Amino acid sequence: MAETETSYAGDARLADALRQAGVTLSIDAVRDIVAGVAAAPEGYEDWTVLIAPDAGAALRDQLIALRAEIAAAAGGMFPYGPAPASRLSALQAELVRRELDGFIVPRTDEHQGEYVPTRAERLRWVTGFSGSAGVAVVLAERAAVFVDGRYTLQVLDEVDTAQVEPIPLADKAPWDWIAETLATDAVLGYDPLLLTEASVARYRKAVERAGGRLVAVEDNPVDAVWPDQPAAPLTPVVVHDEAYAGEPAVAKRATLGVALEEEGLAAAVLTMPDSIAWLLNIRGGDVPHTPLPLSFAILRDDGSVDLFIDSRKLSPGVAEHLGNGIAIQPPSDFGPALEALGEGGRRVLADPTSAASFVFDRLRAGGAEIVNGTDPCAMPKSCKNETEVNGARAAHRRDGVAVTRFLSWFAERAPAGGLTEIEAAEQLRAFRFENDLIRDLSFRTISGSGPNGAIVHYSVSEETNREIGQGELYLVDSGAQYLDGTTDITRTIAVGEPSAEMRDRFTRVLKGHIGIATARFPEGTTGAQLDTLARHALWQAGLDFDHGTGHGVGSYLSVHEGPQRISKAGDAVALKPGMIISNEPGYYKTDAYGIRIENLVTVVPCEDVADGERKLLQLETMTLAPIDRSLVDLSLLTDAETAWLDAYHARVRDVIGPSLDAATRTWLDAATRPMDGG
């Protein structure tokens, strides 16, 4: 990094290009902005507008070169496999210097989101573990990393088990391990920006059981020993057009403000960037695959909002879009603002399950009466309005065309041999990016063949990439971020002749998928109450899967959105019209193959039961792409299930067919013919 700064500090060409473009920023200021851009994912918006709205070719070339040089200097930060042992040793030495006996290293940032910026990948930097969920507890002479069932295989490849003990969460929670392992009178530290209030309460109980003390640190010790830690991400914040949002931001703010006032609340603290993006009709690009501008906000009972965001991110016109009801403040002012908010004992809403404990600490310091409750944006965000639902339908039609083209291509290419997981994923991406409304993938494509398909959240790399072999199953789970909707689809494809066992398992998964797709249920029904429908056929054969059946999906926001879901977990969130959820039962045979069938569905009223005693809801399938008929054992399907599959395929054919080239249309006609047609 130092070499980059030196080489550009006196770069006459950059200085001259800035001068010619009328940019008054100093070289240092420009370098800071570009460092933030380099620390963010590759974006689809022109980030040079943050420096010069009308940058010419000369300046743009200079800025792009600077970004490339800064990014290259950070290369090798996360090698494949275990992190260098020196990193853990450096952290342990820093803990000794601070008189801490241990430290909690979660895989989170200040917003507790699924995707985090590179700067926040502290768990990966220390241990090498790259999964999207996990936590390490580092003590002076030992360390452990805790992962859920998705990552029990992956973690063994990514951490040095001689230094860091991998522990499945199903075997032991980190707080239980702490209670058993921490020495009496030991001091365990944590970063209050990285743990929720609810998490801190669990850790505190565990530490007290061990006879120790849990203490918050003012600055993170990992940051102190991470010499080349990237800058905070800095990407353009843009307006999300009302043509896609369906409702102006001022109306959303007014509605929620009234709701706060009716509850006697002075304000609500918003820490989830997707809530803020939805509320203000803005989007960004600070984290991978989700169009989020990282920020905090305080929503007041009059509908006004204090937005804590780096103002350098705001593209031209965004400030005007936000209007007078939004006070833009630097993130460093968030803590003092929370304290000021509590003056006079005002009642303030905060979500202990999603907001960092830092928020509660500062509210308490200011004297606020804290009301624990759900993020007020969560439910209205999840219940899409008519514009958003129609946008999702349109996005799925376009996405279905891309996926169908890929399936046709795969059917021709895979039997020839030599096709790799990476090549297949790249081809699917290429088909999607022929559309003008696409902005990104909605997550990194899961492209797994044979035994790799049995890894639920498999992430293909150069080291794990394998050829897709004959007689194998290929599982591809992918999605896209379109301006009018977010997609997520999984298809399992037989390469060559599948075994009888494969067909049996696939058909049982399909039966569960159809069970969810055809469900009718009264208002007030939760996803937990539907979950059994997805598992029944598997259970009859002594089989099951260890992930949820369905997760919520945002509207050009997070592909994993709460509070709605279909899961064994006993959540009390009722499914409501406008919610979009995945329908994705599966089956996984370790070291052999994986099966998953996933469509997105939206909750809609059931209109054809006029004389019923209760109002019913049902699920409309939005995803449109063929399901592999060669994997279906027709003898296991009921007549009604076969009719559903035929009707679904007829709909795919009718909707997608007209947008395909002749060769792909011919393939689609064969791939969607009725099941009794052979």
C-alpha positions in Angstrom: 0.0 0.0 0.0 2.8 2.4 0.9 4.4 1.9 -2.6 1.1 2.8 -4.2 0.8 5.9 -2.2 4.3 7.0 -3.0 4.0 6.3 -6.7 0.8 8.3 -7.0 1.5 11.1 -4.5 3.6 12.9 -7.1 2.0 11.5 -10.2 1.9 14.5 -12.5 -0.4 12.8 -15.0 -3.1 12.2 -12.3 -2.7 15.7 -11.0 -3.0 17.1 -14.5 -6.0 15.0 -15.3 -7.8 16.2 -12.1 -7.0 19.8 -12.9 -8.3 19.5 -16.4 -11.6 18.0 -15.1 -12.0 20.9 -12.6 -11.6 18.5 -9.6 -10.4 20.4 -6.5 -9.8 17.4 -4.4 -6.3 16.8 -3.3 -4.3 13.8 -4.4 -4.6 12.3 -0.9 -8.4 12.8 -0.9 -8.7 11.1 -4.3 -6.4 8.3 -3.1 -8.7 7.7 0.0 -11.8 7.5 -2.2 -10.1 5.1 -4.6 -8.9 2.9 -1.8 -12.5 2.6 -0.6 -13.6 1.7 -4.1 -10.8 -0.9 -4.3 -12.0 -2.4 -1.0 -15.5 -3.0 -2.4 -16.7 -5.6 -4.9 -16.4 -4.8 -8.6 -19.3 -2.6 -9.2 -21.7 -2.0 -12.1 -22.1 1.8 -11.4 -19.5 4.2 -12.7 -17.6 5.0 -9.4 -15.5 7.7 -11.0 -18.6 10.1 -10.6 -17.7 10.2 -6.9 -14.6 12.1 -7.9 -15.6 13.9 -11.1 -19.2 13.7 -12.4 -18.0 14.4 -15.9 -14.6 12.7 -15.8 -13.0 12.5 -19.3 -11.2 9.6 -20.7 -7.8 10.7 -19.4 -8.9 11.1 -15.8 -11.0 7.9 -15.9 -8.0 5.9 -17.2 -5.8 7.4 -14.4 -8.4 6.5 -11.7 -8.9 3.0 -13.0 -5.1 2.4 -13.0 -4.9 3.7 -9.4 -7.7 1.4 -8.3 -6.0 -1.6 -10.0 -2.7 -0.9 -8.3 -4.3 -0.6 -4.9 -6.2 -3.8 -5.4 -3.1 -5.6 -6.6 -1.3 -4.6 -3.5 -3.9 -6.4 -1.4 -3.7 -9.6 -3.4 -2.9 -12.7 -1.5 -4.6 -11.4 1.7 -6.8 -14.5 1.8 -4.9 -17.5 0.5 -6.8 -20.7 -0.1 -6.7 -22.9 2.9 -5.5 -22.1 6.4 -4.3 -18.6 7.3 -0.6 -18.2 8.1 0.1 -19.2 11.7 1.7 -15.9 12.4 -1.7 -14.2 12.3 -3.1 -16.1 15.2 0.1 -15.7 17.1 0.1 -12.0 16.5 -3.4 -11.7 17.8 -2.6 -13.8 20.9 0.3 -11.5 21.6 -1.9 -8.4 21.2 -4.3 -9.9 23.7 -1.5 -10.4 26.3 -0.5 -6.8 25.7 -4.0 -5.6 26.4 -4.3 -7.9 29.5 -7.1 -9.9 27.9 -7.2 -13.7 28.3 -9.2 -14.2 25.2 -11.3 -12.5 22.4 -14.4 -13.4 20.4 -13.9 -13.1 16.6 -17.3 -13.4 14.9 -17.9 -13.5 11.1 -19.9 -10.2 11.2 -19.6 -6.6 10.5 -21.3 -3.7 12.3 -24.6 -4.5 10.6 -24.8 -8.2 11.3 -25.4 -8.9 7.6 -24.8 -12.1 5.6 -22.3 -10.4 3.3 -19.6 -8.3 4.8 -16.9 -6.0 3.2 -13.4 -7.3 2.9 -12.4 -5.0 5.8 -14.7 -7.0 8.1 -13.4 -10.5 7.2 -11.6 -10.7 10.5 -12.5 -14.4 11.1 -11.1 -15.4 7.7 -8.0 -13.3 8.1 -7.2 -14.9 11.5 -8.2 -18.6 10.7 -8.7 -19.0 7.0 -12.4 -20.0 7.3 -14.4 -18.4 4.5 -17.9 -19.5 5.3 -20.7 -16.9 5.6 -21.4 -17.8 9.3 -19.1 -18.7 12.2 -17.3 -17.5 15.2 -13.9 -18.1 16.8 -12.9 -17.8 20.4 -9.2 -17.1 20.7 -7.5 -17.8 24.1 -3.9 -17.3 25.0 -2.9 -20.8 24.2 -5.8 -22.3 22.2 -8.5 -21.4 19.8 -11.7 -22.9 18.5 -13.9 -22.0 15.5 -17.6 -22.9 15.6 -19.6 -23.6 12.4 -23.0 -24.8 11.5 -23.9 -27.9 9.5 -23.3 -26.3 6.1 -19.6 -25.9 6.8 -18.5 -28.9 8.8 -16.6 -30.3 5.8 -15.4 -27.0 4.5 -13.8 -25.8 7.7 -11.5 -28.9 7.8 -9.9 -27.7 4.6 -9.7 -24.1 5.6 -8.2 -24.0 9.1 -5.0 -25.4 10.6 -6.6 -27.9 13.0 -3.4 -28.1 14.9 -3.9 -24.4 15.9 -7.6 -23.9 15.7 -10.1 -26.6 16.8 -13.2 -26.8 14.5 -16.3 -27.5 16.5 -19.8 -28.1 14.9 -22.5 -26.0 16.5 -24.6 -29.1 16.6 -22.1 -30.5 19.1 -21.4 -27.4 21.2 -22.2 -23.7 21.1 -19.4 -21.3 21.7 -20.8 -20.0 25.0 -20.9 -23.6 26.3 -17.3 -24.1 25.3 -16.4 -20.8 27.0 -18.1 -21.9 30.2 -16.2 -25.1 30.2 -12.8 -23.8 29.0 -12.3 -20.2 30.3 -10.1 -20.0 33.4 -11.4 -18.6 36.7 -10.9 -14.8 36.9 -10.1 -14.7 33.1 -11.0 -11.6 31.1 -12.7 -12.3 27.7 -13.0 -9.4 25.3 -15.4 -8.6 22.6 -16.1 -5.8 20.1 -19.5 -4.3 20.9 -20.0 -3.3 17.2 -19.8 -7.0 16.1 -22.1 -8.8 18.5 -25.8 -8.2 19.0 -27.3 -7.4 22.3 -28.8 -10.9 22.5 -25.4 -12.5 21.7 -23.6 -10.5 24.4 -26.1 -11.7 27.0 -25.4 -15.3 26.1 -21.7 -14.8 26.2 -21.9 -12.9 29.5 -23.8 -15.8 31.2 -21.2 -18.2 29.9 -18.2 -16.2 31.1 -19.8 -15.7 34.6 -20.4 -19.4 34.8 -16.7 -19.9 34.3 -16.0 -17.3 37.0 -14.5 -14.7 34.5 -15.4 -11.3 33.2 -16.7 -10.2 29.8 -15.5 -6.8 28.7 -16.1 -4.6 25.7 -13.0 -3.2 23.9 -12.9 0.3 22.4 -11.0 -0.9 19.3 -10.7 -4.3 17.8 -7.4 -6.1 18.5 -7.6 -7.9 15.2 -7.5 -4.6 13.4 -4.4 -3.7 15.4 -2.4 -6.7 14.1 -3.8 -6.6 10.5 -1.3 -4.3 8.8 -2.8 -4.2 5.4 -6.5 -4.2 6.4 -8.5 -2.8 3.5 -10.3 0.6 3.8 -14.0 0.8 4.5 -15.8 0.2 1.2 -16.9 3.2 -0.8 -19.2 2.7 -3.8 -21.8 4.9 -5.4 -25.2 5.2 -3.7 -27.9 5.6 -6.3 -31.6 6.2 -6.3 -33.9 3.1 -6.7 -36.5 4.4 -9.1 -40.1 4.5 -7.9 -41.0 2.5 -11.0 -39.4 -0.4 -9.3 -40.0 0.5 -5.7 -43.7 1.1 -6.1 -43.9 3.7 -3.3 -42.1 7.0 -2.6 -39.7 7.0 0.3 -41.6 9.9 1.9 -44.7 7.8 2.1 -42.9 4.9 3.7 -41.3 7.3 6.3 -44.6 8.9 7.1 -46.4 5.5 7.6 -43.7 4.2 9.9 -43.4 7.5 11.8 -47.1 7.4 12.6 -46.8 3.8 13.8 -44.0 4.8 16.1 -46.0 7.7 17.5 -49.0 5.4 18.1 -46.7 3.2 20.2 -45.4 6.1 22.2 -41.9 5.7 20.7 -39.8 8.7 20.0 -37.6 6.9 17.4 -36.4 3.6 16.1 -32.7 2.7 15.5 -32.1 1.1 12.1 -28.8 -0.9 11.8 -29.7 -3.2 8.9 -28.6 -1.6 5.6 -31.3 -3.5 3.6 -34.0 -1.8 5.8 -32.4 1.6 5.2 -32.1 1.0 1.5 -35.8 -0.1 1.3 -37.0 2.8 3.4 -35.2 5.5 1.5 -35.4 4.0 -2.0 -31.6 3.9 -2.4 -29.2 1.2 -3.4 -25.4 0.7 -3.3 -22.7 -1.8 -3.7 -20.5 -2.0 -0.6 -20.8 -5.8 -0.1 -20.8 -8.7 -2.6 -24.0 -9.6 -4.5 -26.4 -7.4 -2.4 -27.0 -3.8 -3.5 -26.5 -2.2 0.0 -25.0 1.1 1.0 -23.6 0.4 4.5 -25.1 2.9 6.8 -27.0 3.4 10.1 -30.2 5.5 10.6 -32.5 6.8 13.3 -36.2 7.0 12.2 -38.1 9.5 14.3 -41.8 9.6 15.1 -42.4 12.5 12.7 -41.1 10.5 9.8 -37.7 12.3 9.6 -34.5 10.3 9.4 -30.9 10.8 10.5 -28.8 8.9 8.0 -25.2 8.1 9.1 -23.3 7.5 5.9 -20.1 8.5 4.3 -21.3 11.4 2.2 -18.6 10.7 -0.4 -20.7 7.7 -1.5 -23.6 9.8 -2.7 -23.9 10.0 -6.4 -25.0 13.2 -8.0 -28.8 13.7 -7.4 -29.0 11.4 -4.4 -29.0 14.2 -1.8 -31.9 15.9 -3.7 -33.8 12.6 -3.8 -33.5 12.2 0.0 -34.9 15.6 0.5 -35.2 17.9 3.6 -36.6 15.1 5.8 -33.2 13.3 5.8 -30.3 14.6 7.8 -27.0 13.2 6.4 -24.3 12.8 9.0 -21.0 11.0 9.1 -20.9 7.5 10.7 -18.6 8.8 13.5 -21.6 10.8 14.8 -23.8 7.7 15.2 -22.7 7.0 18.8 -23.1 10.6 20.1 -26.5 10.8 18.3 -27.7 7.6 20.2 -26.7 9.1 23.5 -28.5 12.4 22.6 -31.5 10.4 21.5 -31.9 9.1 25.1 -32.0 12.4 26.8 -35.0 12.9 29.0 -35.7 9.2 29.1 -37.3 9.0 25.7 -38.6 5.6 24.5 -36.5 4.3 21.7 -37.1 1.0 19.7 -34.1 -1.2 19.0 -33.9 -4.8 17.8 -31.7 -6.9 20.2 -31.5 -9.7 17.6 -30.0 -7.6 14.8 -28.6 -4.4 16.4 -25.1 -4.4 17.8 -24.7 -4.2 21.5 -22.9 -0.9 20.9 -26.3 0.6 20.1 -27.8 -0.4 23.5 -24.7 0.7 25.4 -24.9 4.2 23.9 -28.7 4.5 24.4 -28.4 3.5 28.0 -25.6 5.9 28.5 -27.9 8.7 27.3 -30.7 7.7 29.6 -33.1 6.2 27.0 -35.9 3.9 27.8 -35.1 1.1 25.4 -38.0 -0.9 24.0 -36.8 -4.2 22.5 -38.7 -4.9 19.3 -38.4 -5.9 15.7 -36.9 -3.6 13.1 -40.0 -1.6 12.0 -39.0 -1.9 8.3 -38.8 -5.7 8.4 -42.4 -6.6 7.9 -43.5 -4.0 5.3 -40.3 -4.7 3.4 -41.1 -8.4 3.3 -44.7 -7.8 2.1 -44.0 -6.6 -1.4 -46.4 -4.1 -3.0 -48.0 -4.8 -6.3 -45.2 -3.0 -8.3 -42.6 -5.1 -6.5 -44.4 -8.4 -7.1 -45.0 -7.6 -10.7 -41.3 -6.7 -11.0 -40.3 -10.0 -9.5 -42.5 -11.8 -12.0 -40.9 -10.0 -14.9 -37.4 -10.6 -13.5 -38.2 -14.3 -13.2 -39.4 -14.4 -16.8 -36.1 -13.0 -18.0 -34.1 -15.1 -15.6 -36.0 -18.2 -16.8 -34.9 -17.5 -20.4 -31.2 -17.3 -19.3 -31.5 -20.5 -17.2 -33.3 -22.4 -19.9 -30.6 -21.4 -22.4 -28.0 -22.7 -20.0 -29.8 -26.0 -19.4 -30.1 -26.5 -23.2 -26.4 -25.7 -23.6 -25.5 -28.0 -20.7 -27.5 -30.9 -22.2 -25.3 -30.6 -25.3 -22.0 -29.8 -23.7 -21.8 -32.0 -20.7 -22.1 -35.4 -22.5 -19.0 -34.5 -24.6 -16.9 -34.6 -21.4 -14.3 -32.1 -20.1 -16.8 -29.6 -18.8 -15.8 -28.2 -15.4 -17.8 -26.7 -12.6 -16.2 -23.3 -13.2 -16.8 -23.3 -16.9 -20.5 -24.2 -16.3 -21.0 -21.4 -13.8 -19.3 -18.9 -16.1 -21.5 -19.9 -19.0 -24.7 -19.4 -16.9 -23.4 -16.0 -15.8 -22.8 -15.0 -19.4 -26.3 -15.9 -20.4 -27.7 -13.8 -17.5 -25.6 -10.8 -18.3 -27.1 -10.4 -21.8 -30.0 -8.6 -20.1 -29.9 -4.9 -19.6 -31.6 -4.9 -16.2 -29.2 -7.2 -14.5 -26.8 -5.6 -12.0 -25.1 -8.6 -10.3 -25.5 -12.2 -9.3 -27.5 -12.5 -6.1 -24.9 -14.8 -4.6 -21.9 -16.8 -5.7 -23.1 -19.6 -7.9 -23.0 -23.1 -6.3 -21.8 -25.3 -9.2 -21.3 -28.8 -7.7 -20.9 -32.1 -9.5 -20.8 -35.5 -7.9 -19.6 -35.3 -4.3 -19.2 -31.6 -4.4 -23.0 -31.3 -4.9 -23.4 -32.9 -1.5 -21.8 -29.8 0.1 -24.8 -27.6 0.8 -23.0 -24.3 0.4 -20.2 -25.5 -1.9 -18.1 -22.7 -3.4 -16.1 -23.8 -6.4 -12.5 -22.6 -6.6 -9.5 -23.4 -8.8 -8.4 -25.9 -6.1 -11.7 -27.7 -5.8 -12.9 -27.4 -9.5 -13.6 -30.8 -11.0 -14.8 -32.1 -14.3 -18.5 -33.1 -14.5 -18.5 -36.8 -15.1 -20.8 -39.2 -16.7 -23.3 -41.0 -14.4 -23.1 -38.1 -12.0 -25.6 -35.5 -10.7 -24.8 -31.8 -11.2 -26.3 -29.3 -8.8 -26.4 -25.6 -9.8 -27.9 -23.0 -7.4 -27.7 -19.5 -8.7 -29.5 -16.2 -8.9 -29.4 -12.6 -10.1 -30.0 -9.1 -9.0 -32.2 -7.3 -11.5 -33.4 -3.7 -11.0 -37.0 -5.1 -10.7 -36.4 -8.2 -8.7 -34.0 -10.8 -7.1 -33.9 -14.4 -8.3 -32.7 -17.7 -6.8 -33.1 -21.1 -8.5 -31.6 -24.5 -8.1 -31.7 -27.3 -10.6 -30.3 -30.8 -10.3 -29.3 -32.4 -13.6 -28.4 -36.0 -14.5 -25.4 -36.4 -16.7 -25.9 -39.7 -18.5 -28.1 -42.4 -17.0 -29.0 -41.8 -13.3 -29.1 -44.7 -10.9 -32.3 -46.0 -9.4 -31.3 -44.5 -6.1 -30.7 -41.1 -7.6 -34.2 -41.2 -9.2 -35.8 -42.3 -6.0 -34.2 -39.5 -3.9 -34.9 -36.9 -6.6 -38.5 -37.9 -6.8 -39.0 -37.7 -3.1 -37.5 -34.2 -3.1 -39.8 -33.3 -6.0 -42.8 -34.6 -4.0 -41.8 -32.3 -1.1 -41.4 -29.4 -3.5 -44.8 -30.0 -5.0 -46.3 -30.3 -1.5 -45.1 -26.7 -0.7 -46.0 -25.4 -4.1 -49.6 -26.6 -3.9 -50.2 -25.8 -0.3 -53.4 -23.8 0.7 -53.4 -22.5 4.3 -55.5 -20.2 6.5 -54.3 -16.7 7.3 -52.0 -16.8 10.3 -50.1 -19.9 9.2 -46.4 -19.9 9.7 -43.6 -21.4 7.6 -42.8 -23.8 10.4 -46.3 -25.3 10.0 -45.7 -25.9 6.3 -42.3 -27.4 6.6 -43.4 -30.9 7.1 -45.0 -30.9 3.7 -41.5 -30.7 2.2 -40.0 -33.6 4.2 -42.9 -36.1 4.4 -41.8 -38.2 1.4 -38.2 -38.3 2.5 -39.1 -39.2 6.1 -41.0 -42.2 4.8 -37.7 -43.6 3.5 -35.7 -42.6 6.6 -34.2 -39.5 4.9 -34.1 -35.8 5.6 -32.1 -32.6 4.9 -30.5 -30.3 7.4 -31.3 -26.9 6.1 -34.5 -24.8 6.0 -37.0 -25.4 3.3 -37.4 -21.8 2.4 -35.9 -18.3 3.1 -37.4 -14.9 2.3 -36.1 -13.0 -0.7 -36.0 -9.2 -1.1 -36.9 -6.9 -3.9 -33.6 -6.0 -5.5 -32.2 -6.5 -2.1 -30.9 -9.4 -0.1 -31.5 -12.9 -1.5 -31.9 -14.0 2.2 -34.5 -11.8 3.8 -36.4 -12.2 7.0 -38.6 -12.5 8.9 -40.5 -15.0 6.6 -39.1 -18.5 6.2 -40.2 -22.1 5.9 -38.3 -24.1 8.5 -38.4 -26.6 11.3 -37.6 -23.8 13.6 -40.7 -22.7 15.6 -40.8 -19.1 14.4 -44.1 -17.3 14.9 -44.1 -15.1 11.8 -47.2 -15.7 9.8 -46.9 -15.8 6.0 -48.6 -12.8 4.4 -49.5 -11.8 0.9 -46.6 -10.2 -1.0 -43.9 -12.2 0.8 -41.5 -14.0 -1.5 -40.0 -17.2 -0.3 -37.9 -20.0 -1.7 -39.2 -23.6 -2.0 -36.1 -25.7 -1.8 -36.2 -29.2 -0.3 -33.1 -31.3 -0.9 -31.2 -34.5 -0.2 -27.4 -34.9 0.2 -25.4 -38.1 0.2 -22.0 -37.4 1.6 -19.1 -38.0 -0.9 -21.7 -39.0 -3.6 -24.2 -36.4 -4.8 -26.6 -33.7 -3.8 -30.1 -33.0 -4.9 -32.1 -29.7 -4.5 -35.0 -28.3 -6.4 -35.6 -24.6 -5.8 -38.2 -22.2 -7.1 -39.2 -18.9 -5.6 -42.9 -18.5 -4.7 -45.0 -15.5 -3.5 -47.8 -15.6 -1.1 -51.2 -14.7 -2.7 -54.8 -14.9 -1.7 -56.7 -18.0 -2.6 -59.6 -16.7 -4.7 -61.4 -19.8 -5.8 -62.7 -20.9 -2.4 -65.6 -18.6 -2.1 -67.7 -20.6 0.4 -64.9 -21.5 2.9 -65.2 -20.5 6.5 -61.7 -19.0 6.6 -59.7 -16.9 4.2 -57.0 -19.0 2.6 -53.6 -18.2 1.1 -51.6 -20.1 -1.4 -48.2 -19.9 -3.1 -47.7 -18.7 -6.7 -44.6 -20.2 -8.3 -42.6 -17.4 -10.0 -39.5 -19.3 -11.2 -39.7 -20.6 -14.7 -37.2 -23.3 -15.9 -37.5 -27.0 -16.6 -37.1 -29.7 -14.0 -35.1 -32.7 -15.2 -37.7 -35.3 -16.3 -35.0 -38.0 -16.5 -34.7 -38.0 -12.8 -38.4 -38.5 -12.0 -39.6 -42.0 -11.0 -43.2 -41.6 -12.2 -44.3 -44.6 -10.0 -43.6 -42.5 -6.9 -45.8 -39.6 -8.0 -49.5 -39.4 -7.4 -51.7 -38.4 -10.3 -52.1 -34.9 -8.8 -48.4 -34.5 -8.5 -47.8 -35.6 -12.1 -50.5 -33.1 -13.2 -48.7 -30.4 -11.3 -45.4 -31.1 -13.0 -47.0 -31.3 -16.4 -48.8 -28.0 -15.8 -45.7 -26.3 -14.5 -43.7 -27.4 -17.6 -46.5 -26.3 -19.9 -46.4 -22.9 -18.3 -42.6 -22.7 -18.7 -43.0 -23.7 -22.3 -45.7 -21.1 -23.0 -44.0 -18.2 -21.2 -40.3 -18.8 -21.9 -40.6 -20.4 -25.3 -41.4 -17.3 -27.4 -38.1 -15.6 -26.2 -35.8 -18.5 -27.2 -33.9 -19.2 -30.4 -35.2 -22.1 -32.5 -32.7 -24.7 -31.3 -33.3 -23.9 -27.6 -37.0 -23.8 -28.2 -36.8 -27.3 -29.7 -34.9 -28.6 -26.7 -37.4 -26.9 -24.3 -40.3 -28.6 -26.1 -38.7 -32.0 -25.4 -37.7 -31.1 -21.9 -41.2 -30.1 -20.9 -43.3 -32.7 -22.7 -45.9 -34.4 -20.5 -44.6 -37.2 -18.2 -46.8 -39.8 -19.8 -45.3 -38.9 -23.1 -42.2 -40.9 -22.4 
